């Protein structure tokens, strides 16, 4: 579902409130499963307790268990740059819909 400009601003404020640069998950690509759902879901770590859902939710949520995505070190940005790009992408893709063509 597309985000309004107000929703985008609130989401960025939530990210700013939840980030913890001292966390080893900060700015890292994470994945997890919601069993019995067989699909893997991906997001960006904000802290030891919160992840930004890069899928349908486009929002931070609380989750303690998640895995680091392995084998991407050669294409990964620094954690600070990843968080900056995340916030920028929210504005750029505010009207994007999470669908097969999207």
N, C-alpha and C positions, 0 to 999 in steps of 0.2 A: 504494500500500500504506500503510495507516495506520501512524503512528509510536507506539511505546510511550512512556511518560513518560521512561524512560531514554534512548531514542533522541532524543527532543525535547531533553533537556538536553545531550546530546553534540553535537547539531547546532548548538544555540545557542553552546556552547563553541567549536566550530569556526568559526562566524561571527565571534565575538569575536577569535579568534586570527588570522583571515585579513583582517579589514577594514583598509583603509588610507585614512583620511580625506583624505590628500593626493592620492589618485588622482582623475583626472577621471572615472573610471567609478564611483566610490564612490556608492552609493545611486541610481544611474541605471538606468532600464529599458533593457535591451539585447536585441537579437535576433540570431540566427545561423541558418545552415543546416548540416546535416550531409549534404553531397552524397554520393551521388546522391539522397538523400531530398529530395523537393520541398517539404517543410513547413518553415515558419519556427518556431523555438523562441524562447521568451522567458525572461528571468531578470533578476535584480537584481545589478548590479555591486558587488563587494566590494573589489576592488583592480585593479591593472593586469593581474593574472594570474588572478584567480578571479571566478567568477560563482556566484550562488545559483540553482539550477534550480528554477523555480516550477512545473514540470510534474511528470512522473512521479517524478523523482528526489527532490525536496524535500531537496536537499543541495548543498553547495558543490562545485564542480569547477573544474579548471584549464582555462582557454581564453584564449588571447591575442587571437584575432580575433573581434570582435563589433561590431555597429553600434549606435549610439544610436537609439532609437525617436524619430522626428521628429514634431512636431505635438502634443505632449502637455504642453507647458510650462504651459498654462493650468489643467491639472488635477493637475500633479505636486506632490508634497510636497518639502520640503527633504531633502537626502540623509540627514542625521541622523535625521529623522523617518521616512523610508522604512525605514531599517535597524531602528529601534525597532519600527515596525509589523510588519516582517517577523518579528522574534523573537516578538512577541506573537501573531501569526497562527499561528505554529507550534504554540503551546499551544492556541489556540482551535480550530484545524482538525486536530488531531492524528489524529483518527479518520476524516478525510475521505479518500475514494478518488478518484483522478484518472480519472474516467470521463465519458462523455457527459452523464449526468444530474448528476454532481458538478461 
